[in-house]
Amino acid sequence: MFESLDDQMKLDAQETSSPRERAIKWILTGIGAVLLFGGLYMGIRLLE
């Protein structure tokens, strides 16, 4: 039926989330990463 666990996981992910939900998740992840690294960068700049 499934050749590997990876194939099963991909199929499960497609069934549980819509393309819109996945796009929102990636956008929020990107915003979070920018805030995290931007905050670290600003913190280091303030220490100088």
N, C-alpha and C positions, 0 to 999 in steps of 0.2 A: 504494500500500500504506500508507505512513505519510505524513501531511501535513507533518510537520516532524521535525527532530532531537529536539525536546523530547518529542514523542509516543514516539519510539523509546527515548529514555532512560528515560521512565516505565515503559514496558513491560519493559525490561531490568531495572530496579530491582525490579519486582514479581516477576520470575522468579527472581532471585538471592537474595532475602531474604524470610523469612517475617514475618508481622505481629509475632510475638514478638521476632524479631531487631531489627526496626525500633524497637519500643518500648524495648528494652534500650538501643539506640544513643542514642535521644533522652533517656532517663533518665540515662545516663552523661554525655552532653553537658551536661545541666542541672546535674548534680552538679559536673562540672568547672568550669563557668562560675561556680557559687556559690563554690567553693573559690578560684578565681582572683580574682574580684572581692572576696570576703571577705578574702582575704590582702592584697590591695592596700589595702583600707579599713583593716584593722588596722595595716598598716605605716605608713600616713599618720597614724593616730591615735597610734601610738607615737612618731612624730617630734615631735609637739606638746609 
